[in-house]
């Protein structure tokens, strides 16, 4: 649903539910809202296999919906680096772009393009030890199967130094169509 100017209240006038629903409730659903926030660090060592993030996932999304996601990731890739992806129900399609800054201030943008299978494409961050903020913008088109969209990540190359996604990383979302 597209955003529309909300109806305004007038003292002494009773408004029908349909008027309030379209003017207030439906406009709130069209806005970006927080879905999940990490409440603890999560680390991976010596593994390049994708793992589900323990906090950054959606509730079950009904079939045929379209969503926009925004992730703010506090990461410490460590010496093994870090790669990012998503899992989602079969039939879904995801496009995403990742934006960040490598150590030394070099800008980083990765756009893997469209993929229709979980973990089919992934982005790969640099290897650096300091904490950094990465932003991921994603458009998700749910197929005919309802289900959860989960942020996934792993080390780029297996290393005994932990790769970490930090507390207070967040997942935001907005439903773009029913």
Steps between C-alpha positions, in 0.01 A plus 500: 500500500631845416518769764201737499438813701331388824152616585490758775281482807231757558357552847149359530511303174482121504709343223431154361764231555579481127601868502735456796640172372607647165615831645696378798557124530579432134737798480694368799536163325650676196778652714833334580484346847742296711462124467800367694801617704795288612512478876833311510813465289519191277831364375624242252851353496668265253195463273393626157155335525212747530325511840163651583528818699344429840309831510469655152202329338139587418177354627332275243422704187177399321518375140528757219597802713774748407725645772782751523768425760774717652771340715749689713778257582767559761768256387851396589603269213842418646779338300263256327276771358125469484241421232127571519189344349135418572283192516133512401222270378524346153343715230621824661728754331750732672706794375737670739788742514753528783673826588786553744853625552812282498777561749702801390184684389453336160133495399339165436190427290398153387192420293469132420179540300186291512494151642219254543662235721613542859877564522532492119687830507677667785693813566852484638640762733863588546719341763564743780501485877320817607125543550320641197146582391361342184163588348300259288199613297286218364183448299333167564217355291339207680394213276197279548635354826474685832806500723782672683782709346823453697826694480793253466875544518832318520875552481631569150799276566525262793698659782541440874443872569128556564281679249228684695162664440457732797221584741264778382515401133145552372257383233232746384220428256197635319233304317466652152205295376251245627 
